[in-house]
């Protein structure tokens, strides 16, 4: 699949049904935006892992 990037795109989240089945796209985007702002201030890693963990916990 090819996804054309638009000028207004901030980022792309690639996720499986395990993510999208329990986390709404708007919630995932808000989470990533918050992490990107925080990570720009602090050297932190693991946003993808945190998003996956959010999906796992909501799926229970």
C-alpha distance matrix in Angstrom:
0.0 3.8 6.5 9.9 12.7 15.8 19.3 20.2 17.4 19.3 16.8 13.6 14.3 12.0 13.9 14.5 16.6 19.5 19.0 18.0 20.6 23.4 22.4 21.7 19.1 22.1 23.9 21.2 21.0 24.8 25.0 22.7 24.6 27.9 27.0 26.0 29.3 31.2 29.6 30.5 34.1 34.2 32.7 30.8 28.0 26.2 24.3 21.4 24.1 25.9 23.0 22.5 26.2 26.3 24.0 26.2 29.3 28.3 27.3 30.8
3.8 0.0 3.8 6.4 9.4 12.6 16.1 17.4 14.9 17.1 15.0 12.5 14.1 12.7 15.4 16.7 19.0 21.8 20.7 19.6 22.6 25.0 23.5 22.4 19.4 21.9 24.0 21.3 20.4 24.1 24.7 22.1 23.5 27.0 26.2 24.7 27.8 30.1 28.5 28.9 32.6 33.0 31.7 30.2 27.6 26.2 24.2 21.7 24.8 26.4 23.6 23.6 27.4 27.3 25.4 27.9 30.9 29.8 29.2 32.8
6.5 3.8 0.0 3.8 6.3 9.3 12.8 13.7 11.3 13.7 12.0 9.7 11.9 11.4 14.3 16.3 18.4 21.1 19.4 18.0 21.3 23.4 21.4 20.0 16.7 18.9 21.2 18.6 17.3 21.0 21.9 19.3 20.3 23.9 23.6 21.9 24.9 27.3 26.1 26.3 30.0 30.7 29.7 28.3 26.0 24.8 22.3 20.2 23.5 24.7 21.8 22.3 26.1 25.5 23.9 26.7 29.4 28.2 28.0 31.7
9.9 6.4 3.8 0.0 3.8 6.4 9.9 11.6 9.9 12.9 12.1 11.0 14.0 14.2 17.4 19.7 21.8 24.3 22.3 20.9 24.3 26.1 23.8 22.0 18.4 20.0 22.6 20.3 18.3 21.7 23.0 20.3 20.6 24.4 24.3 22.1 24.7 27.6 26.3 26.1 29.8 30.9 30.1 29.1 27.2 26.4 23.9 22.2 25.8 26.7 23.9 25.0 28.6 27.9 26.6 29.6 32.1 30.8 30.9 34.6
12.7 9.4 6.3 3.8 0.0 3.8 6.7 8.4 6.6 9.5 9.3 9.2 12.7 13.9 17.3 20.1 22.4 24.5 22.0 20.8 24.4 25.7 22.9 21.2 17.4 18.5 20.9 18.6 16.2 19.3 20.7 17.7 17.7 21.4 21.4 19.0 21.4 24.4 23.2 22.7 26.4 27.7 27.2 26.4 24.9 24.4 21.7 20.6 24.3 25.0 22.4 23.9 27.4 26.5 25.7 28.9 31.1 29.9 30.5 34.1
15.8 12.6 9.3 6.4 3.8 0.0 3.8 5.5 5.4 9.0 10.2 11.0 14.5 16.3 19.5 22.3 24.3 26.3 23.6 22.0 25.6 26.6 23.6 21.4 17.6 17.9 20.8 19.1 16.1 18.8 20.8 18.2 17.4 21.2 21.8 19.3 21.1 24.4 23.8 22.9 26.5 28.3 28.2 27.6 26.5 26.1 23.2 22.5 26.2 26.4 23.7 25.7 28.9 27.7 27.0 30.5 32.3 30.8 31.7 35.4
19.3 16.1 12.8 9.9 6.7 3.8 0.0 3.8 5.6 8.4 10.8 12.7 16.3 18.7 21.9 25.0 27.0 28.8 25.7 24.4 28.0 28.6 25.3 23.1 19.4 19.0 21.7 20.2 16.8 18.9 21.0 18.3 16.8 20.5 21.3 18.4 19.7 23.2 22.7 21.3 24.7 26.9 27.1 26.9 26.3 26.5 23.6 23.5 27.2 27.1 24.8 27.2 30.1 28.8 28.7 32.1 33.7 32.4 33.6 37.2
20.2 17.4 13.7 11.6 8.4 5.5 3.8 0.0 3.8 6.4 9.4 11.6 14.8 17.7 20.5 23.7 25.4 26.9 23.6 22.2 25.7 26.0 22.6 20.2 16.5 15.7 18.4 17.3 13.8 15.6 18.1 15.8 14.0 17.6 18.9 16.3 17.3 20.9 21.0 19.8 23.0 25.3 25.8 25.4 25.0 25.0 21.7 21.9 25.5 25.0 22.6 25.2 27.9 26.3 26.3 29.9 31.1 29.6 31.1 34.6
17.4 14.9 11.3 9.9 6.6 5.4 5.6 3.8 0.0 3.8 5.8 7.8 11.1 13.9 16.9 20.2 22.1 23.5 20.3 19.2 22.8 23.2 19.8 17.9 14.1 13.9 16.3 14.6 11.3 13.8 15.7 13.0 12.0 15.8 16.5 14.2 15.9 19.2 18.9 18.2 21.7 23.5 23.7 22.9 22.1 21.7 18.6 18.4 22.1 21.8 19.3 21.7 24.6 23.2 23.1 26.6 28.1 26.8 28.1 31.6
19.3 17.1 13.7 12.9 9.5 9.0 8.4 6.4 3.8 0.0 3.8 7.2 10.1 13.4 16.2 19.8 21.9 22.7 19.3 18.8 22.4 22.2 18.7 17.2 13.7 13.1 14.8 12.8 9.4 11.4 12.9 10.0 8.7 12.4 12.9 10.4 12.2 15.5 15.1 14.5 17.9 19.7 20.0 19.3 18.7 18.6 15.4 15.8 19.4 19.0 16.9 19.6 22.3 21.0 21.4 24.8 26.0 25.1 26.8 30.0
16.8 15.0 12.0 12.1 9.3 10.2 10.8 9.4 5.8 3.8 0.0 3.8 6.7 9.9 12.9 16.5 19.0 19.7 16.5 16.3 20.1 20.1 16.8 15.9 12.4 12.8 14.0 11.3 8.7 11.4 12.0 8.7 9.0 12.5 12.2 10.1 12.9 15.5 14.6 14.7 18.3 19.3 19.0 17.8 16.5 16.0 13.0 12.7 16.4 16.5 14.3 16.6 19.6 18.7 18.8 22.0 23.7 23.0 24.3 27.6
13.6 12.5 9.7 11.0 9.2 11.0 12.7 11.6 7.8 7.2 3.8 0.0 3.8 6.3 9.5 13.1 15.6 16.7 13.8 13.5 17.3 17.9 15.0 14.3 10.8 12.4 13.6 10.4 8.9 12.4 12.6 9.7 11.1 14.5 13.9 12.6 15.8 17.9 16.8 17.6 21.1 21.6 21.0 19.3 17.3 16.1 13.1 11.7 15.4 15.9 13.2 14.8 18.2 17.5 16.9 20.0 22.1 21.3 22.1 25.6
14.3 14.1 11.9 14.0 12.7 14.5 16.3 14.8 11.1 10.1 6.7 3.8 0.0 3.8 6.2 9.9 12.4 13.1 10.1 10.3 14.1 14.5 11.9 11.8 9.0 11.2 11.6 8.1 7.9 11.5 10.9 8.6 11.2 14.0 13.1 12.8 16.2 17.6 16.7 18.3 21.4 21.5 20.8 18.4 16.1 14.1 11.2 9.1 12.5 13.0 10.0 11.3 14.7 14.1 13.2 16.3 18.5 17.8 18.5 21.9
12.0 12.7 11.4 14.2 13.9 16.3 18.7 17.7 13.9 13.4 9.9 6.3 3.8 0.0 3.8 7.1 10.3 11.4 9.3 9.8 13.3 14.5 12.7 13.2 10.9 13.8 14.1 10.6 11.4 14.8 13.9 11.9 14.8 17.4 16.1 16.0 19.5 20.7 19.4 21.2 24.4 24.0 22.8 20.3 17.4 15.1 12.8 9.8 12.6 14.0 11.0 11.0 14.8 14.8 13.2 15.8 18.6 18.1 18.0 21.4
13.9 15.4 14.3 17.4 17.3 19.5 21.9 20.5 16.9 16.2 12.9 9.5 6.2 3.8 0.0 3.8 6.8 7.6 5.8 6.8 9.9 11.3 10.2 11.4 10.1 13.5 13.2 10.0 11.9 15.1 13.8 12.8 16.1 18.0 16.8 17.6 21.0 21.7 20.8 23.1 25.8 25.2 24.1 21.1 18.2 15.2 13.1 9.8 11.7 12.9 9.7 8.8 12.5 12.4 10.2 12.5 15.6 14.9 14.4 17.9
14.5 16.7 16.3 19.7 20.1 22.3 25.0 23.7 20.2 19.8 16.5 13.1 9.9 7.1 3.8 0.0 3.8 5.2 5.5 6.4 8.3 10.5 10.8 12.3 11.9 15.6 15.2 12.6 15.0 17.9 16.7 16.1 19.5 21.2 20.1 21.2 24.5 25.0 24.2 26.6 29.3 28.4 27.3 24.1 21.0 17.8 16.0 12.6 13.6 14.9 11.8 9.9 13.2 13.4 10.3 11.9 15.3 14.5 13.1 16.4
16.6 19.0 18.4 21.8 22.4 24.3 27.0 25.4 22.1 21.9 19.0 15.6 12.4 10.3 6.8 3.8 0.0 3.8 5.3 5.0 5.3 8.3 9.6 11.1 11.7 15.3 14.9 13.1 15.9 18.6 17.6 17.8 21.0 22.6 21.9 23.3 26.4 26.9 26.5 29.0 31.5 30.7 29.9 26.6 23.7 20.3 18.3 15.2 15.8 16.5 13.3 11.3 14.0 13.5 9.9 11.4 14.4 13.0 11.1 14.5
19.5 21.8 21.1 24.3 24.5 26.3 28.8 26.9 23.5 22.7 19.7 16.7 13.1 11.4 7.6 5.2 3.8 0.0 3.8 5.9 5.5 6.9 8.7 11.3 12.6 15.8 14.5 12.7 16.0 18.1 16.5 17.1 20.5 21.5 20.5 22.4 25.4 25.4 25.1 28.0 30.1 28.9 28.1 24.6 21.7 18.1 16.5 13.5 13.3 13.8 11.1 8.6 10.6 10.6 6.9 7.7 10.9 10.1 8.0 11.3
19.0 20.7 19.4 22.3 22.0 23.6 25.7 23.6 20.3 19.3 16.5 13.8 10.1 9.3 5.8 5.5 5.3 3.8 0.0 3.8 5.5 5.8 5.8 8.4 9.3 12.3 10.9 8.9 12.2 14.3 12.8 13.4 16.8 17.8 17.1 19.0 21.8 22.0 21.9 24.6 26.8 25.9 25.4 22.0 19.4 16.0 13.7 11.1 11.5 11.5 8.2 6.8 9.3 8.4 5.2 7.8 10.5 9.3 8.8 12.3
18.0 19.6 18.0 20.9 20.8 22.0 24.4 22.2 19.2 18.8 16.3 13.5 10.3 9.8 6.8 6.4 5.0 5.9 3.8 0.0 3.8 5.4 5.2 6.2 7.0 10.5 10.1 8.8 11.6 14.0 13.5 14.2 17.1 18.6 18.5 20.1 22.8 23.5 23.6 26.0 28.4 28.0 27.7 24.5 22.1 18.9 16.3 13.8 14.9 14.5 10.9 10.3 12.8 11.1 8.0 11.0 13.0 10.9 10.3 14.1
20.6 22.6 21.3 24.3 24.4 25.6 28.0 25.7 22.8 22.4 20.1 17.3 14.1 13.3 9.9 8.3 5.3 5.5 5.5 3.8 0.0 3.8 6.1 7.6 9.9 12.9 12.1 11.6 14.8 16.6 16.0 17.3 20.2 21.2 21.3 23.2 25.7 26.1 26.5 29.1 31.2 30.6 30.4 27.0 24.7 21.2 18.8 16.5 16.8 16.3 13.0 11.8 13.4 11.7 8.2 10.3 12.1 9.5 8.1 11.7
23.4 25.0 23.4 26.1 25.7 26.6 28.6 26.0 23.2 22.2 20.1 17.9 14.5 14.5 11.3 10.5 8.3 6.9 5.8 5.4 3.8 0.0 3.8 6.6 9.6 11.8 10.0 10.1 13.6 14.7 13.8 15.7 18.5 19.0 19.2 21.6 23.8 23.9 24.6 27.4 29.1 28.4 28.5 25.1 23.1 19.7 17.2 15.4 15.4 14.1 11.1 10.5 11.2 8.8 5.9 8.3 9.1 6.1 5.9 9.5
22.4 23.5 21.4 23.8 22.9 23.6 25.3 22.6 19.8 18.7 16.8 15.0 11.9 12.7 10.2 10.8 9.6 8.7 5.8 5.2 6.1 3.8 0.0 3.8 6.4 8.3 6.3 6.3 9.9 10.9 10.2 12.2 14.8 15.4 15.9 18.2 20.2 20.6 21.5 24.1 25.8 25.5 25.8 22.6 20.8 17.7 14.8 13.4 14.1 12.5 9.1 9.7 10.9 7.9 6.1 9.6 10.3 7.6 8.9 12.3
21.7 22.4 20.0 22.0 21.2 21.4 23.1 20.2 17.9 17.2 15.9 14.3 11.8 13.2 11.4 12.3 11.1 11.3 8.4 6.2 7.6 6.6 3.8 0.0 3.8 5.5 5.2 6.3 8.7 10.0 10.7 12.5 14.3 15.5 16.7 18.4 20.3 21.3 22.4 24.5 26.4 26.7 27.2 24.3 22.8 20.0 16.7 15.6 16.9 15.2 11.7 12.9 14.4 11.4 9.9 13.4 13.9 11.0 12.2 15.7
19.1 19.4 16.7 18.4 17.4 17.6 19.4 16.5 14.1 13.7 12.4 10.8 9.0 10.9 10.1 11.9 11.7 12.6 9.3 7.0 9.9 9.6 6.4 3.8 0.0 3.8 5.4 5.1 6.1 8.6 9.8 10.6 12.2 14.2 15.3 16.3 18.4 19.9 20.7 22.4 24.8 25.3 25.7 23.1 21.6 19.2 15.7 14.5 16.7 15.3 11.7 13.3 15.5 12.9 11.7 15.4 16.4 14.0 15.2 18.7
22.1 21.9 18.9 20.0 18.5 17.9 19.0 15.7 13.9 13.1 12.8 12.4 11.2 13.8 13.5 15.6 15.3 15.8 12.3 10.5 12.9 11.8 8.3 5.5 3.8 0.0 3.8 5.5 5.1 6.1 8.6 10.0 10.5 12.3 14.2 15.3 16.6 18.4 19.8 21.2 23.3 24.2 25.2 22.8 21.9 19.9 16.2 15.9 18.1 16.1 12.9 15.3 16.9 13.9 13.6 17.3 17.6 15.1 17.1 20.3
23.9 24.0 21.2 22.6 20.9 20.8 21.7 18.4 16.3 14.8 14.0 13.6 11.6 14.1 13.2 15.2 14.9 14.5 10.9 10.1 12.1 10.0 6.3 5.2 5.4 3.8 0.0 3.8 5.4 5.1 6.1 8.7 9.9 10.6 12.3 14.2 15.5 16.6 18.1 20.1 21.8 22.3 23.3 20.6 19.8 17.5 14.0 14.0 15.6 13.1 10.1 12.7 13.8 10.5 10.8 14.4 14.3 12.1 14.5 17.5
21.2 21.3 18.6 20.3 18.6 19.1 20.2 17.3 14.6 12.8 11.3 10.4 8.1 10.6 10.0 12.6 13.1 12.7 8.9 8.8 11.6 10.1 6.3 6.3 5.1 5.5 3.8 0.0 3.8 5.5 5.1 6.2 8.6 9.9 10.6 12.2 14.4 15.4 16.2 18.3 20.4 20.6 21.1 18.3 17.0 14.6 11.0 10.6 12.6 10.8 7.4 10.1 11.9 9.4 9.5 13.2 13.9 12.4 14.4 17.5
21.0 20.4 17.3 18.3 16.2 16.1 16.8 13.8 11.3 9.4 8.7 8.9 7.9 11.4 11.9 15.0 15.9 16.0 12.2 11.6 14.8 13.6 9.9 8.7 6.1 5.1 5.4 3.8 0.0 3.8 5.4 5.1 6.1 8.5 9.8 10.4 12.3 14.2 15.1 16.4 18.9 19.7 20.4 18.2 17.3 15.7 11.9 12.0 14.7 13.0 10.1 13.2 15.2 12.8 13.2 16.9 17.6 16.1 18.2 21.3
24.8 24.1 21.0 21.7 19.3 18.8 18.9 15.6 13.8 11.4 11.4 12.4 11.5 14.8 15.1 17.9 18.6 18.1 14.3 14.0 16.6 14.7 10.9 10.0 8.6 6.1 5.1 5.5 3.8 0.0 3.8 5.5 5.1 6.2 8.6 9.9 10.7 12.3 14.1 15.5 17.3 18.4 19.7 17.6 17.4 16.1 12.3 13.4 15.6 13.1 10.9 14.4 15.5 12.8 14.1 17.6 17.4 16.0 18.7 21.5
25.0 24.7 21.9 23.0 20.7 20.8 21.0 18.1 15.7 12.9 12.0 12.6 10.9 13.9 13.8 16.7 17.6 16.5 12.8 13.5 16.0 13.8 10.2 10.7 9.8 8.6 6.1 5.1 5.4 3.8 0.0 3.8 5.5 5.2 6.2 8.7 10.1 10.6 12.1 14.3 15.9 16.2 17.2 14.7 14.2 12.6 9.0 10.3 12.1 9.4 7.7 11.3 12.2 9.8 11.7 14.9 14.8 14.1 16.9 19.4
22.7 22.1 19.3 20.3 17.7 18.2 18.3 15.8 13.0 10.0 8.7 9.7 8.6 11.9 12.8 16.1 17.8 17.1 13.4 14.2 17.3 15.7 12.2 12.5 10.6 10.0 8.7 6.2 5.1 5.5 3.8 0.0 3.8 5.4 5.0 6.0 8.6 9.8 10.2 12.1 14.4 14.8 15.3 13.1 12.4 11.2 7.4 8.7 11.5 9.7 8.1 11.6 13.3 11.8 13.3 16.4 17.0 16.7 19.0 21.7
24.6 23.5 20.3 20.6 17.7 17.4 16.8 14.0 12.0 8.7 9.0 11.1 11.2 14.8 16.1 19.5 21.0 20.5 16.8 17.1 20.2 18.5 14.8 14.3 12.2 10.5 9.9 8.6 6.1 5.1 5.5 3.8 0.0 3.8 5.5 5.1 6.3 8.7 9.9 10.7 13.0 14.4 15.6 14.1 14.3 14.0 10.4 12.3 15.0 13.1 11.7 15.4 16.8 15.0 16.7 19.9 20.1 19.5 22.1 24.8
27.9 27.0 23.9 24.4 21.4 21.2 20.5 17.6 15.8 12.4 12.5 14.5 14.0 17.4 18.0 21.2 22.6 21.5 17.8 18.6 21.2 19.0 15.4 15.5 14.2 12.3 10.6 9.9 8.5 6.2 5.2 5.4 3.8 0.0 3.8 5.5 5.3 6.2 8.6 10.1 11.3 12.4 14.2 12.6 13.4 13.2 10.1 12.7 14.7 12.1 11.6 15.4 15.9 14.1 16.5 19.4 19.0 18.8 21.8 24.0
27.0 26.2 23.6 24.3 21.4 21.8 21.3 18.9 16.5 12.9 12.2 13.9 13.1 16.1 16.8 20.1 21.9 20.5 17.1 18.5 21.3 19.2 15.9 16.7 15.3 14.2 12.3 10.6 9.8 8.6 6.2 5.0 5.5 3.8 0.0 3.8 5.4 5.0 5.8 8.4 9.9 10.1 11.1 9.1 9.6 9.6 6.7 9.9 11.7 9.6 9.9 13.5 14.1 13.2 15.7 18.2 18.2 18.7 21.4 23.5
26.0 24.7 21.9 22.1 19.0 19.3 18.4 16.3 14.2 10.4 10.1 12.6 12.8 16.0 17.6 21.2 23.3 22.4 19.0 20.1 23.2 21.6 18.2 18.4 16.3 15.3 14.2 12.2 10.4 9.9 8.7 6.0 5.1 5.5 3.8 0.0 3.8 5.4 5.1 6.1 8.8 9.8 10.7 9.7 10.3 11.1 8.5 11.2 13.8 12.5 12.4 15.9 17.1 16.3 18.5 21.1 21.5 21.8 24.3 26.7
29.3 27.8 24.9 24.7 21.4 21.1 19.7 17.3 15.9 12.2 12.9 15.8 16.2 19.5 21.0 24.5 26.4 25.4 21.8 22.8 25.7 23.8 20.2 20.3 18.4 16.6 15.5 14.4 12.3 10.7 10.1 8.6 6.3 5.3 5.4 3.8 0.0 3.8 5.6 5.3 6.9 9.1 11.2 11.0 12.7 13.9 11.6 14.6 16.9 15.0 15.2 18.8 19.5 18.4 20.9 23.6 23.4 23.6 26.5 28.6
31.2 30.1 27.3 27.6 24.4 24.4 23.2 20.9 19.2 15.5 15.5 17.9 17.6 20.7 21.7 25.0 26.9 25.4 22.0 23.5 26.1 23.9 20.6 21.3 19.9 18.4 16.6 15.4 14.2 12.3 10.6 9.8 8.7 6.2 5.0 5.4 3.8 0.0 3.8 5.4 5.4 6.3 8.8 8.2 10.6 12.1 10.4 14.0 15.4 13.4 14.5 18.0 18.1 17.3 20.3 22.4 22.1 22.8 25.7 27.5
29.6 28.5 26.1 26.3 23.2 23.8 22.7 21.0 18.9 15.1 14.6 16.8 16.7 19.4 20.8 24.2 26.5 25.1 21.9 23.6 26.5 24.6 21.5 22.4 20.7 19.8 18.1 16.2 15.1 14.1 12.1 10.2 9.9 8.6 5.8 5.1 5.6 3.8 0.0 3.8 5.2 4.9 5.8 5.6 7.8 10.0 9.0 12.5 14.1 13.0 14.3 17.4 17.9 17.9 20.6 22.5 22.7 23.7 26.3 28.1
30.5 28.9 26.3 26.1 22.7 22.9 21.3 19.8 18.2 14.5 14.7 17.6 18.3 21.2 23.1 26.6 29.0 28.0 24.6 26.0 29.1 27.4 24.1 24.5 22.4 21.2 20.1 18.3 16.4 15.5 14.3 12.1 10.7 10.1 8.4 6.1 5.3 5.4 3.8 0.0 3.8 5.8 7.2 8.6 10.9 13.4 12.3 15.5 17.6 16.5 17.5 20.7 21.5 21.2 23.7 26.0 26.2 27.0 29.6 31.6
34.1 32.6 30.0 29.8 26.4 26.5 24.7 23.0 21.7 17.9 18.3 21.1 21.4 24.4 25.8 29.3 31.5 30.1 26.8 28.4 31.2 29.1 25.8 26.4 24.8 23.3 21.8 20.4 18.9 17.3 15.9 14.4 13.0 11.3 9.9 8.8 6.9 5.4 5.2 3.8 0.0 3.8 6.9 8.8 12.1 14.8 14.1 17.7 19.1 17.7 19.2 22.4 22.6 22.3 25.2 27.2 27.0 27.9 30.8 32.4
34.2 33.0 30.7 30.9 27.7 28.3 26.9 25.3 23.5 19.7 19.3 21.6 21.5 24.0 25.2 28.4 30.7 28.9 25.9 28.0 30.6 28.4 25.5 26.7 25.3 24.2 22.3 20.6 19.7 18.4 16.2 14.8 14.4 12.4 10.1 9.8 9.1 6.3 4.9 5.8 3.8 0.0 3.8 5.7 9.3 12.4 12.6 16.2 17.0 15.9 18.0 20.8 20.7 21.0 24.0 25.5 25.4 26.8 29.5 30.9
32.7 31.7 29.7 30.1 27.2 28.2 27.1 25.8 23.7 20.0 19.0 21.0 20.8 22.8 24.1 27.3 29.9 28.1 25.4 27.7 30.4 28.5 25.8 27.2 25.7 25.2 23.3 21.1 20.4 19.7 17.2 15.3 15.6 14.2 11.1 10.7 11.2 8.8 5.8 7.2 6.9 3.8 0.0 3.8 7.0 10.5 11.6 14.8 15.6 15.3 17.6 19.9 20.1 21.0 23.8 25.0 25.3 27.0 29.4 30.8
30.8 30.2 28.3 29.1 26.4 27.6 26.9 25.4 22.9 19.3 17.8 19.3 18.4 20.3 21.1 24.1 26.6 24.6 22.0 24.5 27.0 25.1 22.6 24.3 23.1 22.8 20.6 18.3 18.2 17.6 14.7 13.1 14.1 12.6 9.1 9.7 11.0 8.2 5.6 8.6 8.8 5.7 3.8 0.0 3.8 7.0 8.3 11.6 11.9 11.5 14.1 16.3 16.3 17.3 20.1 21.2 21.6 23.4 25.7 27.0
28.0 27.6 26.0 27.2 24.9 26.5 26.3 25.0 22.1 18.7 16.5 17.3 16.1 17.4 18.2 21.0 23.7 21.7 19.4 22.1 24.7 23.1 20.8 22.8 21.6 21.9 19.8 17.0 17.3 17.4 14.2 12.4 14.3 13.4 9.6 10.3 12.7 10.6 7.8 10.9 12.1 9.3 7.0 3.8 0.0 3.8 6.1 8.6 8.9 9.5 11.9 13.6 14.0 15.6 17.9 18.8 19.8 21.7 23.5 25.0
26.2 26.2 24.8 26.4 24.4 26.1 26.5 25.0 21.7 18.6 16.0 16.1 14.1 15.1 15.2 17.8 20.3 18.1 16.0 18.9 21.2 19.7 17.7 20.0 19.2 19.9 17.5 14.6 15.7 16.1 12.6 11.2 14.0 13.2 9.6 11.1 13.9 12.1 10.0 13.4 14.8 12.4 10.5 7.0 3.8 0.0 3.8 5.5 5.1 6.1 8.7 9.9 10.4 12.3 14.4 15.2 16.3 18.3 19.9 21.4
24.3 24.2 22.3 23.9 21.7 23.2 23.6 21.7 18.6 15.4 13.0 13.1 11.2 12.8 13.1 16.0 18.3 16.5 13.7 16.3 18.8 17.2 14.8 16.7 15.7 16.2 14.0 11.0 11.9 12.3 9.0 7.4 10.4 10.1 6.7 8.5 11.6 10.4 9.0 12.3 14.1 12.6 11.6 8.3 6.1 3.8 0.0 3.8 5.4 5.0 6.2 8.6 9.7 10.5 12.5 14.2 15.3 16.6 18.4 20.4
21.4 21.7 20.2 22.2 20.6 22.5 23.5 21.9 18.4 15.8 12.7 11.7 9.1 9.8 9.8 12.6 15.2 13.5 11.1 13.8 16.5 15.4 13.4 15.6 14.5 15.9 14.0 10.6 12.0 13.4 10.3 8.7 12.3 12.7 9.9 11.2 14.6 14.0 12.5 15.5 17.7 16.2 14.8 11.6 8.6 5.5 3.8 0.0 3.8 5.4 5.1 6.2 8.6 9.8 10.8 12.4 14.3 15.5 16.7 19.0
24.1 24.8 23.5 25.8 24.3 26.2 27.2 25.5 22.1 19.4 16.4 15.4 12.5 12.6 11.7 13.6 15.8 13.3 11.5 14.9 16.8 15.4 14.1 16.9 16.7 18.1 15.6 12.6 14.7 15.6 12.1 11.5 15.0 14.7 11.7 13.8 16.9 15.4 14.1 17.6 19.1 17.0 15.6 11.9 8.9 5.1 5.4 3.8 0.0 3.8 5.5 5.1 6.1 8.6 9.9 10.4 12.2 14.2 15.2 16.9
25.9 26.4 24.7 26.7 25.0 26.4 27.1 25.0 21.8 19.0 16.5 15.9 13.0 14.0 12.9 14.9 16.5 13.8 11.5 14.5 16.3 14.1 12.5 15.2 15.3 16.1 13.1 10.8 13.0 13.1 9.4 9.7 13.1 12.1 9.6 12.5 15.0 13.4 13.0 16.5 17.7 15.9 15.3 11.5 9.5 6.1 5.0 5.4 3.8 0.0 3.8 5.4 5.0 6.2 8.7 9.8 10.5 12.3 14.1 15.7
23.0 23.6 21.8 23.9 22.4 23.7 24.8 22.6 19.3 16.9 14.3 13.2 10.0 11.0 9.7 11.8 13.3 11.1 8.2 10.9 13.0 11.1 9.1 11.7 11.7 12.9 10.1 7.4 10.1 10.9 7.7 8.1 11.7 11.6 9.9 12.4 15.2 14.5 14.3 17.5 19.2 18.0 17.6 14.1 11.9 8.7 6.2 5.1 5.5 3.8 0.0 3.8 5.4 5.0 6.4 8.8 10.0 10.7 12.4 14.8
22.5 23.6 22.3 25.0 23.9 25.7 27.2 25.2 21.7 19.6 16.6 14.8 11.3 11.0 8.8 9.9 11.3 8.6 6.8 10.3 11.8 10.5 9.7 12.9 13.3 15.3 12.7 10.1 13.2 14.4 11.3 11.6 15.4 15.4 13.5 15.9 18.8 18.0 17.4 20.7 22.4 20.8 19.9 16.3 13.6 9.9 8.6 6.2 5.1 5.4 3.8 0.0 3.8 5.4 5.1 6.3 8.7 10.0 10.6 12.9
26.2 27.4 26.1 28.6 27.4 28.9 30.1 27.9 24.6 22.3 19.6 18.2 14.7 14.8 12.5 13.2 14.0 10.6 9.3 12.8 13.4 11.2 10.9 14.4 15.5 16.9 13.8 11.9 15.2 15.5 12.2 13.3 16.8 15.9 14.1 17.1 19.5 18.1 17.9 21.5 22.6 20.7 20.1 16.3 14.0 10.4 9.7 8.6 6.1 5.0 5.4 3.8 0.0 3.8 5.3 5.0 6.1 8.5 9.7 11.0
26.3 27.3 25.5 27.9 26.5 27.7 28.8 26.3 23.2 21.0 18.7 17.5 14.1 14.8 12.4 13.4 13.5 10.6 8.4 11.1 11.7 8.8 7.9 11.4 12.9 13.9 10.5 9.4 12.8 12.8 9.8 11.8 15.0 14.1 13.2 16.3 18.4 17.3 17.9 21.2 22.3 21.0 21.0 17.3 15.6 12.3 10.5 9.8 8.6 6.2 5.0 5.4 3.8 0.0 3.8 5.5 5.3 6.2 8.5 10.4
24.0 25.4 23.9 26.6 25.7 27.0 28.7 26.3 23.1 21.4 18.8 16.9 13.2 13.2 10.2 10.3 9.9 6.9 5.2 8.0 8.2 5.9 6.1 9.9 11.7 13.6 10.8 9.5 13.2 14.1 11.7 13.3 16.7 16.5 15.7 18.5 20.9 20.3 20.6 23.7 25.2 24.0 23.8 20.1 17.9 14.4 12.5 10.8 9.9 8.7 6.4 5.1 5.3 3.8 0.0 3.8 5.5 5.2 6.1 8.9
26.2 27.9 26.7 29.6 28.9 30.5 32.1 29.9 26.6 24.8 22.0 20.0 16.3 15.8 12.5 11.9 11.4 7.7 7.8 11.0 10.3 8.3 9.6 13.4 15.4 17.3 14.4 13.2 16.9 17.6 14.9 16.4 19.9 19.4 18.2 21.1 23.6 22.4 22.5 26.0 27.2 25.5 25.0 21.2 18.8 15.2 14.2 12.4 10.4 9.8 8.8 6.3 5.0 5.5 3.8 0.0 3.8 5.5 5.1 6.7
29.3 30.9 29.4 32.1 31.1 32.3 33.7 31.1 28.1 26.0 23.7 22.1 18.5 18.6 15.6 15.3 14.4 10.9 10.5 13.0 12.1 9.1 10.3 13.9 16.4 17.6 14.3 13.9 17.6 17.4 14.8 17.0 20.1 19.0 18.2 21.5 23.4 22.1 22.7 26.2 27.0 25.4 25.3 21.6 19.8 16.3 15.3 14.3 12.2 10.5 10.0 8.7 6.1 5.3 5.5 3.8 0.0 3.8 5.4 5.5
28.3 29.8 28.2 30.8 29.9 30.8 32.4 29.6 26.8 25.1 23.0 21.3 17.8 18.1 14.9 14.5 13.0 10.1 9.3 10.9 9.5 6.1 7.6 11.0 14.0 15.1 12.1 12.4 16.1 16.0 14.1 16.7 19.5 18.8 18.7 21.8 23.6 22.8 23.7 27.0 27.9 26.8 27.0 23.4 21.7 18.3 16.6 15.5 14.2 12.3 10.7 10.0 8.5 6.2 5.2 5.5 3.8 0.0 3.8 5.5
27.3 29.2 28.0 30.9 30.5 31.7 33.6 31.1 28.1 26.8 24.3 22.1 18.5 18.0 14.4 13.1 11.1 8.0 8.8 10.3 8.1 5.9 8.9 12.2 15.2 17.1 14.5 14.4 18.2 18.7 16.9 19.0 22.1 21.8 21.4 24.3 26.5 25.7 26.3 29.6 30.8 29.5 29.4 25.7 23.5 19.9 18.4 16.7 15.2 14.1 12.4 10.6 9.7 8.5 6.1 5.1 5.4 3.8 0.0 3.8
30.8 32.8 31.7 34.6 34.1 35.4 37.2 34.6 31.6 30.0 27.6 25.6 21.9 21.4 17.9 16.4 14.5 11.3 12.3 14.1 11.7 9.5 12.3 15.7 18.7 20.3 17.5 17.5 21.3 21.5 19.4 21.7 24.8 24.0 23.5 26.7 28.6 27.5 28.1 31.6 32.4 30.9 30.8 27.0 25.0 21.4 20.4 19.0 16.9 15.7 14.8 12.9 11.0 10.4 8.9 6.7 5.5 5.5 3.8 0.0
